[in-house]
Amino acid sequence: LALSRAGADVAVYEQAPARGEVGAGITMSPNASRILIHLGLGDALERLGFVPGRQWTQHWQSGAVLMEAD
């Protein structure tokens, strides 16, 4: 969106045959959220987003919890 608004010719490609939930989420930092809000996506974030009460960071292979935070 930012590149398009800056005049870049942008194309987005997806290899999945259809859009849908895949069971994964995206955790975004407050700084990333601020950028999306600045781009006019704040209402969508409020409507579709979720603020977790607790966050875990796990090792990609073992699943061991590396960090927990409220």
PDB file of N, CA, C and O in Angstrom:
ATOM      1  N   LEU A   1       0.824  -1.189   0.000  1.00  0.00           N
ATOM      2  CA  LEU A   1       0.000   0.000   0.000  1.00  0.00           C
ATOM      3  C   LEU A   1       0.871   1.257   0.000  1.00  0.00           C
ATOM      4  O   LEU A   1       0.616   2.197  -0.753  1.00  0.00           O
ATOM      5  N   ALA A   2       1.890   1.265   0.843  1.00  0.00           N
ATOM      6  CA  ALA A   2       2.777   2.437   0.903  1.00  0.00           C
ATOM      7  C   ALA A   2       3.515   2.629  -0.423  1.00  0.00           C
ATOM      8  O   ALA A   2       3.634   3.752  -0.913  1.00  0.00           O
ATOM      9  N   LEU A   3       4.007   1.537  -1.000  1.00  0.00           N
ATOM     10  CA  LEU A   3       4.709   1.647  -2.288  1.00  0.00           C
ATOM     11  C   LEU A   3       3.780   2.120  -3.392  1.00  0.00           C
ATOM     12  O   LEU A   3       4.156   2.954  -4.215  1.00  0.00           O
ATOM     13  N   SER A   4       2.574   1.588  -3.408  1.00  0.00           N
ATOM     14  CA  SER A   4       1.592   1.990  -4.414  1.00  0.00           C
ATOM     15  C   SER A   4       1.261   3.471  -4.294  1.00  0.00           C
ATOM     16  O   SER A   4       1.184   4.176  -5.300  1.00  0.00           O
ATOM     17  N   ARG A   5       1.065   3.941  -3.075  1.00  0.00           N
ATOM     18  CA  ARG A   5       0.766   5.356  -2.851  1.00  0.00           C
ATOM     19  C   ARG A   5       1.936   6.255  -3.231  1.00  0.00           C
ATOM     20  O   ARG A   5       1.750   7.428  -3.556  1.00  0.00           O
ATOM     21  N   ALA A   6       3.155   5.688  -3.188  1.00  0.00           N
ATOM     22  CA  ALA A   6       4.342   6.459  -3.572  1.00  0.00           C
ATOM     23  C   ALA A   6       4.573   6.421  -5.080  1.00  0.00           C
ATOM     24  O   ALA A   6       5.543   6.998  -5.570  1.00  0.00           O
ATOM     25  N   GLY A   7       3.691   5.744  -5.821  1.00  0.00           N
ATOM     26  CA  GLY A   7       3.790   5.726  -7.273  1.00  0.00           C
ATOM     27  C   GLY A   7       4.419   4.491  -7.873  1.00  0.00           C
ATOM     28  O   GLY A   7       4.581   4.418  -9.091  1.00  0.00           O
ATOM     29  N   ALA A   8       4.781   3.511  -7.052  1.00  0.00           N
ATOM     30  CA  ALA A   8       5.396   2.285  -7.577  1.00  0.00           C
ATOM     31  C   ALA A   8       4.327   1.393  -8.197  1.00  0.00           C
ATOM     32  O   ALA A   8       3.189   1.351  -7.728  1.00  0.00           O
ATOM     33  N   ASP A   9       4.703   0.690  -9.245  1.00  0.00           N
ATOM     34  CA  ASP A   9       3.820  -0.294  -9.874  1.00  0.00           C
ATOM     35  C   ASP A   9       3.977  -1.593  -9.086  1.00  0.00           C
ATOM     36  O   ASP A   9       5.019  -2.242  -9.167  1.00  0.00           O
ATOM     37  N   VAL A  10       2.955  -1.976  -8.327  1.00  0.00           N
ATOM     38  CA  VAL A  10       3.049  -3.086  -7.389  1.00  0.00           C
ATOM     39  C   VAL A  10       2.123  -4.216  -7.818  1.00  0.00           C
ATOM     40  O   VAL A  10       0.978  -3.978  -8.201  1.00  0.00           O
ATOM     41  N   ALA A  11       2.627  -5.450  -7.754  1.00  0.00           N
ATOM     42  CA  ALA A  11       1.816  -6.646  -7.984  1.00  0.00           C
ATOM     43  C   ALA A  11       2.027  -7.587  -6.806  1.00  0.00           C
ATOM     44  O   ALA A  11       3.158  -7.773  -6.355  1.00  0.00           O
ATOM     45  N   VAL A  12       0.952  -8.178  -6.307  1.00  0.00           N
ATOM     46  CA  VAL A  12       1.029  -9.113  -5.192  1.00  0.00           C
ATOM     47  C   VAL A  12       0.625 -10.483  -5.724  1.00  0.00           C
ATOM     48  O   VAL A  12      -0.413 -10.619  -6.372  1.00  0.00           O
ATOM     49  N   TYR A  13       1.437 -11.489  -5.454  1.00  0.00           N
ATOM     50  CA  TYR A  13       1.180 -12.839  -5.936  1.00  0.00           C
ATOM     51  C   TYR A  13       0.953 -13.779  -4.764  1.00  0.00           C
ATOM     52  O   TYR A  13       1.575 -13.626  -3.713  1.00  0.00           O
ATOM     53  N   GLU A  14       0.072 -14.744  -4.938  1.00  0.00           N
ATOM     54  CA  GLU A  14      -0.201 -15.748  -3.915  1.00  0.00           C
ATOM     55  C   GLU A  14      -0.288 -17.096  -4.608  1.00  0.00           C
ATOM     56  O   GLU A  14      -0.956 -17.223  -5.634  1.00  0.00           O
ATOM     57  N   GLN A  15       0.383 -18.111  -4.057  1.00  0.00           N
ATOM     58  CA  GLN A  15       0.378 -19.423  -4.691  1.00  0.00           C
ATOM     59  C   GLN A  15      -0.754 -20.324  -4.220  1.00  0.00           C
ATOM     60  O   GLN A  15      -1.034 -21.335  -4.863  1.00  0.00           O
ATOM     61  N   ALA A  16      -1.406 -19.988  -3.124  1.00  0.00           N
ATOM     62  CA  ALA A  16      -2.510 -20.811  -2.624  1.00  0.00           C
ATOM     63  C   ALA A  16      -3.678 -20.734  -3.606  1.00  0.00           C
ATOM     64  O   ALA A  16      -3.915 -19.684  -4.202  1.00  0.00           O
ATOM     65  N   PRO A  17      -4.408 -21.835  -3.778  1.00  0.00           N
ATOM     66  CA  PRO A  17      -5.519 -21.829  -4.724  1.00  0.00           C
ATOM     67  C   PRO A  17      -6.691 -20.963  -4.265  1.00  0.00           C
ATOM     68  O   PRO A  17      -7.495 -20.534  -5.093  1.00  0.00           O
ATOM     69  N   ALA A  18      -6.801 -20.699  -2.969  1.00  0.00           N
ATOM     70  CA  ALA A  18      -7.885 -19.868  -2.453  1.00  0.00           C
ATOM     71  C   ALA A  18      -7.428 -19.192  -1.166  1.00  0.00           C
ATOM     72  O   ALA A  18      -6.560 -19.704  -0.459  1.00  0.00           O
ATOM     73  N   ARG A  19      -8.023 -18.033  -0.867  1.00  0.00           N
ATOM     74  CA  ARG A  19      -7.709 -17.352   0.385  1.00  0.00           C
ATOM     75  C   ARG A  19      -8.486 -18.008   1.513  1.00  0.00           C
ATOM     76  O   ARG A  19      -9.626 -18.435   1.326  1.00  0.00           O
ATOM     77  N   GLY A  20      -7.866 -18.087   2.687  1.00  0.00           N
ATOM     78  CA  GLY A  20      -8.547 -18.647   3.837  1.00  0.00           C
ATOM     79  C   GLY A  20      -7.603 -18.741   5.017  1.00  0.00           C
ATOM     80  O   GLY A  20      -6.408 -18.474   4.891  1.00  0.00           O
ATOM     81  N   GLU A  21      -8.139 -19.120   6.157  1.00  0.00           N
ATOM     82  CA  GLU A  21      -7.316 -19.267   7.349  1.00  0.00           C
ATOM     83  C   GLU A  21      -6.430 -20.494   7.227  1.00  0.00           C
ATOM     84  O   GLU A  21      -6.846 -21.527   6.703  1.00  0.00           O
ATOM     85  N   VAL A  22      -5.212 -20.368   7.714  1.00  0.00           N
ATOM     86  CA  VAL A  22      -4.284 -21.494   7.686  1.00  0.00           C
ATOM     87  C   VAL A  22      -3.839 -21.890   9.082  1.00  0.00           C
ATOM     88  O   VAL A  22      -2.986 -22.765   9.231  1.00  0.00           O
ATOM     89  N   GLY A  23      -4.400 -21.264  10.105  1.00  0.00           N
ATOM     90  CA  GLY A  23      -4.073 -21.637  11.469  1.00  0.00           C
ATOM     91  C   GLY A  23      -2.865 -20.941  12.048  1.00  0.00           C
ATOM     92  O   GLY A  23      -2.364 -21.343  13.098  1.00  0.00           O
ATOM     93  N   ALA A  24      -2.392 -19.917  11.391  1.00  0.00           N
ATOM     94  CA  ALA A  24      -1.234 -19.183  11.891  1.00  0.00           C
ATOM     95  C   ALA A  24      -1.610 -17.718  12.074  1.00  0.00           C
ATOM     96  O   ALA A  24      -2.533 -17.217  11.431  1.00  0.00           O
ATOM     97  N   GLY A  25      -0.902 -17.053  12.936  1.00  0.00           N
ATOM     98  CA  GLY A  25      -1.147 -15.633  13.153  1.00  0.00           C
ATOM     99  C   GLY A  25       0.110 -14.833  12.924  1.00  0.00           C
ATOM    100  O   GLY A  25       1.203 -15.381  12.786  1.00  0.00           O
ATOM    101  N   ILE A  26      -0.060 -13.535  12.887  1.00  0.00           N
ATOM    102  CA  ILE A  26       1.066 -12.620  12.734  1.00  0.00           C
ATOM    103  C   ILE A  26       1.094 -11.730  13.963  1.00  0.00           C
ATOM    104  O   ILE A  26       0.100 -11.081  14.288  1.00  0.00           O
ATOM    105  N   THR A  27       2.222 -11.698  14.642  1.00  0.00           N
ATOM    106  CA  THR A  27       2.395 -10.802  15.769  1.00  0.00           C
ATOM    107  C   THR A  27       3.130  -9.571  15.270  1.00  0.00           C
ATOM    108  O   THR A  27       4.186  -9.674  14.646  1.00  0.00           O
ATOM    109  N   MET A  28       2.567  -8.414  15.548  1.00  0.00           N
ATOM    110  CA  MET A  28       3.177  -7.170  15.091  1.00  0.00           C
ATOM    111  C   MET A  28       3.547  -6.299  16.280  1.00  0.00           C
ATOM    112  O   MET A  28       2.813  -6.220  17.265  1.00  0.00           O
ATOM    113  N   SER A  29       4.683  -5.656  16.170  1.00  0.00           N
ATOM    114  CA  SER A  29       5.132  -4.740  17.209  1.00  0.00           C
ATOM    115  C   SER A  29       4.286  -3.470  17.169  1.00  0.00           C
ATOM    116  O   SER A  29       3.623  -3.200  16.167  1.00  0.00           O
ATOM    117  N   PRO A  30       4.303  -2.693  18.243  1.00  0.00           N
ATOM    118  CA  PRO A  30       3.587  -1.409  18.211  1.00  0.00           C
ATOM    119  C   PRO A  30       4.044  -0.505  17.063  1.00  0.00           C
ATOM    120  O   PRO A  30       3.230   0.216  16.486  1.00  0.00           O
ATOM    121  N   ASN A  31       5.324  -0.536  16.729  1.00  0.00           N
ATOM    122  CA  ASN A  31       5.805   0.302  15.623  1.00  0.00           C
ATOM    123  C   ASN A  31       5.186  -0.119  14.296  1.00  0.00           C
ATOM    124  O   ASN A  31       4.824   0.738  13.489  1.00  0.00           O
ATOM    125  N   ALA A  32       5.058  -1.419  14.055  1.00  0.00           N
ATOM    126  CA  ALA A  32       4.433  -1.898  12.825  1.00  0.00           C
ATOM    127  C   ALA A  32       2.962  -1.506  12.800  1.00  0.00           C
ATOM    128  O   ALA A  32       2.442  -1.120  11.754  1.00  0.00           O
ATOM    129  N   SER A  33       2.291  -1.602  13.937  1.00  0.00           N
ATOM    130  CA  SER A  33       0.883  -1.204  14.020  1.00  0.00           C
ATOM    131  C   SER A  33       0.723   0.279  13.698  1.00  0.00           C
ATOM    132  O   SER A  33      -0.213   0.660  12.994  1.00  0.00           O
ATOM    133  N   ARG A  34       1.613   1.105  14.198  1.00  0.00           N
ATOM    134  CA  ARG A  34       1.537   2.546  13.924  1.00  0.00           C
ATOM    135  C   ARG A  34       1.631   2.838  12.436  1.00  0.00           C
ATOM    136  O   ARG A  34       0.951   3.734  11.935  1.00  0.00           O
ATOM    137  N   ILE A  35       2.463   2.095  11.726  1.00  0.00           N
ATOM    138  CA  ILE A  35       2.591   2.305  10.278  1.00  0.00           C
ATOM    139  C   ILE A  35       1.278   1.951   9.581  1.00  0.00           C
ATOM    140  O   ILE A  35       0.821   2.689   8.709  1.00  0.00           O
ATOM    141  N   LEU A  36       0.675   0.835   9.959  1.00  0.00           N
ATOM    142  CA  LEU A  36      -0.598   0.452   9.350  1.00  0.00           C
ATOM    143  C   LEU A  36      -1.691   1.471   9.666  1.00  0.00           C
ATOM    144  O   LEU A  36      -2.521   1.780   8.811  1.00  0.00           O
ATOM    145  N   ILE A  37      -1.692   1.988  10.881  1.00  0.00           N
ATOM    146  CA  ILE A  37      -2.662   3.023  11.245  1.00  0.00           C
ATOM    147  C   ILE A  37      -2.432   4.264  10.391  1.00  0.00           C
ATOM    148  O   ILE A  37      -3.389   4.864   9.901  1.00  0.00           O
ATOM    149  N   HIS A  38      -1.176   4.654  10.207  1.00  0.00           N
ATOM    150  CA  HIS A  38      -0.831   5.808   9.371  1.00  0.00           C
ATOM    151  C   HIS A  38      -1.299   5.603   7.922  1.00  0.00           C
ATOM    152  O   HIS A  38      -1.656   6.569   7.249  1.00  0.00           O
ATOM    153  N   LEU A  39      -1.300   4.380   7.447  1.00  0.00           N
ATOM    154  CA  LEU A  39      -1.753   4.071   6.086  1.00  0.00           C
ATOM    155  C   LEU A  39      -3.279   3.997   5.977  1.00  0.00           C
ATOM    156  O   LEU A  39      -3.817   3.735   4.901  1.00  0.00           O
ATOM    157  N   GLY A  40      -3.971   4.229   7.094  1.00  0.00           N
ATOM    158  CA  GLY A  40      -5.429   4.237   7.061  1.00  0.00           C
ATOM    159  C   GLY A  40      -6.071   2.904   7.385  1.00  0.00           C
ATOM    160  O   GLY A  40      -7.256   2.709   7.112  1.00  0.00           O
ATOM    161  N   LEU A  41      -5.311   1.981   7.963  1.00  0.00           N
ATOM    162  CA  LEU A  41      -5.833   0.644   8.236  1.00  0.00           C
ATOM    163  C   LEU A  41      -6.189   0.436   9.709  1.00  0.00           C
ATOM    164  O   LEU A  41      -6.411  -0.696  10.138  1.00  0.00           O
ATOM    165  N   GLY A  42      -6.245   1.512  10.479  1.00  0.00           N
ATOM    166  CA  GLY A  42      -6.534   1.408  11.903  1.00  0.00           C
ATOM    167  C   GLY A  42      -7.881   0.784  12.204  1.00  0.00           C
ATOM    168  O   GLY A  42      -7.987  -0.043  13.110  1.00  0.00           O
ATOM    169  N   ASP A  43      -8.923   1.164  11.456  1.00  0.00           N
ATOM    170  CA  ASP A  43     -10.252   0.593  11.688  1.00  0.00           C
ATOM    171  C   ASP A  43     -10.262  -0.913  11.436  1.00  0.00           C
ATOM    172  O   ASP A  43     -10.885  -1.666  12.184  1.00  0.00           O
ATOM    173  N   ALA A  44      -9.578  -1.347  10.394  1.00  0.00           N
ATOM    174  CA  ALA A  44      -9.506  -2.784  10.095  1.00  0.00           C
ATOM    175  C   ALA A  44      -8.748  -3.521  11.194  1.00  0.00           C
ATOM    176  O   ALA A  44      -9.126  -4.631  11.570  1.00  0.00           O
ATOM    177  N   LEU A  45      -7.682  -2.915  11.710  1.00  0.00           N
ATOM    178  CA  LEU A  45      -6.940  -3.537  12.812  1.00  0.00           C
ATOM    179  C   LEU A  45      -7.838  -3.696  14.034  1.00  0.00           C
ATOM    180  O   LEU A  45      -7.832  -4.742  14.684  1.00  0.00           O
ATOM    181  N   GLU A  46      -8.607  -2.658  14.343  1.00  0.00           N
ATOM    182  CA  GLU A  46      -9.520  -2.723  15.491  1.00  0.00           C
ATOM    183  C   GLU A  46     -10.565  -3.815  15.304  1.00  0.00           C
ATOM    184  O   GLU A  46     -10.887  -4.542  16.244  1.00  0.00           O
ATOM    185  N   ARG A  47     -11.088  -3.925  14.095  1.00  0.00           N
ATOM    186  CA  ARG A  47     -12.165  -4.874  13.798  1.00  0.00           C
ATOM    187  C   ARG A  47     -11.675  -6.321  13.730  1.00  0.00           C
ATOM    188  O   ARG A  47     -12.354  -7.233  14.202  1.00  0.00           O
ATOM    189  N   LEU A  48     -10.502  -6.529  13.145  1.00  0.00           N
ATOM    190  CA  LEU A  48     -10.025  -7.888  12.864  1.00  0.00           C
ATOM    191  C   LEU A  48      -8.926  -8.370  13.798  1.00  0.00           C
ATOM    192  O   LEU A  48      -8.684  -9.572  13.910  1.00  0.00           O
ATOM    193  N   GLY A  49      -8.268  -7.444  14.463  1.00  0.00           N
ATOM    194  CA  GLY A  49      -7.122  -7.798  15.286  1.00  0.00           C
ATOM    195  C   GLY A  49      -7.514  -8.342  16.647  1.00  0.00           C
ATOM    196  O   GLY A  49      -8.676  -8.302  17.052  1.00  0.00           O
ATOM    197  N   PHE A  50      -6.522  -8.842  17.326  1.00  0.00           N
ATOM    198  CA  PHE A  50      -6.694  -9.403  18.661  1.00  0.00           C
ATOM    199  C   PHE A  50      -5.466  -9.053  19.477  1.00  0.00           C
ATOM    200  O   PHE A  50      -4.342  -9.233  19.009  1.00  0.00           O
ATOM    201  N   VAL A  51      -5.660  -8.556  20.685  1.00  0.00           N
ATOM    202  CA  VAL A  51      -4.543  -8.242  21.565  1.00  0.00           C
ATOM    203  C   VAL A  51      -4.442  -9.365  22.588  1.00  0.00           C
ATOM    204  O   VAL A  51      -5.302  -9.480  23.461  1.00  0.00           O
ATOM    205  N   PRO A  52      -3.407 -10.192  22.497  1.00  0.00           N
ATOM    206  CA  PRO A  52      -3.275 -11.314  23.427  1.00  0.00           C
ATOM    207  C   PRO A  52      -2.907 -10.831  24.830  1.00  0.00           C
ATOM    208  O   PRO A  52      -2.242  -9.808  24.995  1.00  0.00           O
ATOM    209  N   GLY A  53      -3.348 -11.579  25.826  1.00  0.00           N
ATOM    210  CA  GLY A  53      -3.004 -11.244  27.194  1.00  0.00           C
ATOM    211  C   GLY A  53      -1.589 -11.650  27.556  1.00  0.00           C
ATOM    212  O   GLY A  53      -0.999 -11.108  28.490  1.00  0.00           O
ATOM    213  N   ARG A  54      -1.051 -12.594  26.824  1.00  0.00           N
ATOM    214  CA  ARG A  54       0.299 -13.103  27.099  1.00  0.00           C
ATOM    215  C   ARG A  54       0.937 -13.516  25.772  1.00  0.00           C
ATOM    216  O   ARG A  54       0.245 -13.932  24.843  1.00  0.00           O
ATOM    217  N   GLN A  55       2.246 -13.396  25.697  1.00  0.00           N
ATOM    218  CA  GLN A  55       2.974 -13.735  24.468  1.00  0.00           C
ATOM    219  C   GLN A  55       4.083 -14.729  24.777  1.00  0.00           C
ATOM    220  O   GLN A  55       4.790 -14.597  25.776  1.00  0.00           O
ATOM    221  N   TRP A  56       4.225 -15.712  23.922  1.00  0.00           N
ATOM    222  CA  TRP A  56       5.312 -16.688  24.026  1.00  0.00           C
ATOM    223  C   TRP A  56       6.121 -16.656  22.749  1.00  0.00           C
ATOM    224  O   TRP A  56       5.571 -16.544  21.654  1.00  0.00           O
ATOM    225  N   THR A  57       7.419 -16.756  22.894  1.00  0.00           N
ATOM    226  CA  THR A  57       8.294 -16.970  21.748  1.00  0.00           C
ATOM    227  C   THR A  57       8.896 -18.349  21.932  1.00  0.00           C
ATOM    228  O   THR A  57       9.502 -18.649  22.961  1.00  0.00           O
ATOM    229  N   GLN A  58       8.719 -19.194  20.907  1.00  0.00           N
ATOM    230  CA  GLN A  58       9.178 -20.575  21.001  1.00  0.00           C
ATOM    231  C   GLN A  58      10.241 -20.872  19.962  1.00  0.00           C
ATOM    232  O   GLN A  58      10.274 -20.259  18.895  1.00  0.00           O
ATOM    233  N   HIS A  59      11.104 -21.813  20.283  1.00  0.00           N
ATOM    234  CA  HIS A  59      12.122 -22.277  19.344  1.00  0.00           C
ATOM    235  C   HIS A  59      11.420 -22.952  18.179  1.00  0.00           C
ATOM    236  O   HIS A  59      10.504 -23.749  18.378  1.00  0.00           O
ATOM    237  N   TRP A  60      11.844 -22.640  16.977  1.00  0.00           N
ATOM    238  CA  TRP A  60      11.163 -23.126  15.774  1.00  0.00           C
ATOM    239  C   TRP A  60      11.187 -24.644  15.643  1.00  0.00           C
ATOM    240  O   TRP A  60      10.273 -25.231  15.064  1.00  0.00           O
ATOM    241  N   GLN A  61      12.214 -25.276  16.172  1.00  0.00           N
ATOM    242  CA  GLN A  61      12.358 -26.724  15.984  1.00  0.00           C
ATOM    243  C   GLN A  61      11.897 -27.522  17.197  1.00  0.00           C
ATOM    244  O   GLN A  61      11.167 -28.502  17.049  1.00  0.00           O
ATOM    245  N   SER A  62      12.309 -27.119  18.380  1.00  0.00           N
ATOM    246  CA  SER A  62      12.007 -27.909  19.562  1.00  0.00           C
ATOM    247  C   SER A  62      10.685 -27.519  20.216  1.00  0.00           C
ATOM    248  O   SER A  62      10.095 -28.315  20.946  1.00  0.00           O
ATOM    249  N   GLY A  63      10.220 -26.302  19.959  1.00  0.00           N
ATOM    250  CA  GLY A  63       9.010 -25.822  20.609  1.00  0.00           C
ATOM    251  C   GLY A  63       9.259 -25.304  22.016  1.00  0.00           C
ATOM    252  O   GLY A  63       8.325 -24.872  22.691  1.00  0.00           O
ATOM    253  N   ALA A  64      10.520 -25.342  22.468  1.00  0.00           N
ATOM    254  CA  ALA A  64      10.851 -24.851  23.806  1.00  0.00           C
ATOM    255  C   ALA A  64      10.517 -23.358  23.905  1.00  0.00           C
ATOM    256  O   ALA A  64      10.782 -22.592  22.978  1.00  0.00           O
ATOM    257  N   VAL A  65       9.934 -22.957  25.035  1.00  0.00           N
ATOM    258  CA  VAL A  65       9.583 -21.547  25.260  1.00  0.00           C
ATOM    259  C   VAL A  65      10.865 -20.781  25.548  1.00  0.00           C
ATOM    260  O   VAL A  65      11.587 -21.097  26.494  1.00  0.00           O
ATOM    261  N   LEU A  66      11.144 -19.777  24.732  1.00  0.00           N
ATOM    262  CA  LEU A  66      12.343 -18.962  24.867  1.00  0.00           C
ATOM    263  C   LEU A  66      12.067 -17.688  25.651  1.00  0.00           C
ATOM    264  O   LEU A  66      12.961 -17.154  26.308  1.00  0.00           O
ATOM    265  N   MET A  67      10.815 -17.192  25.583  1.00  0.00           N
ATOM    266  CA  MET A  67      10.476 -15.931  26.235  1.00  0.00           C
ATOM    267  C   MET A  67       8.980 -15.899  26.468  1.00  0.00           C
ATOM    268  O   MET A  67       8.204 -16.355  25.628  1.00  0.00           O
ATOM    269  N   GLU A  68       8.571 -15.355  27.620  1.00  0.00           N
ATOM    270  CA  GLU A  68       7.166 -15.113  27.911  1.00  0.00           C
ATOM    271  C   GLU A  68       7.022 -13.685  28.400  1.00  0.00           C
ATOM    272  O   GLU A  68       7.890 -13.181  29.114  1.00  0.00           O
ATOM    273  N   ALA A  69       5.943 -13.032  28.025  1.00  0.00           N
ATOM    274  CA  ALA A  69       5.705 -11.656  28.470  1.00  0.00           C
ATOM    275  C   ALA A  69       4.210 -11.390  28.527  1.00  0.00           C
ATOM    276  O   ALA A  69       3.439 -11.928  27.732  1.00  0.00           O
ATOM    277  N   ASP A  70       3.807 -10.549  29.482  1.00  0.00           N
ATOM    278  CA  ASP A  70       2.400 -10.111  29.563  1.00  0.00           C
ATOM    279  C   ASP A  70       2.144  -9.061  28.515  1.00  0.00           C
ATOM    280  O   ASP A  70       1.027  -8.556  28.407  1.00  0.00           O
TER     281      ASP A  70
END
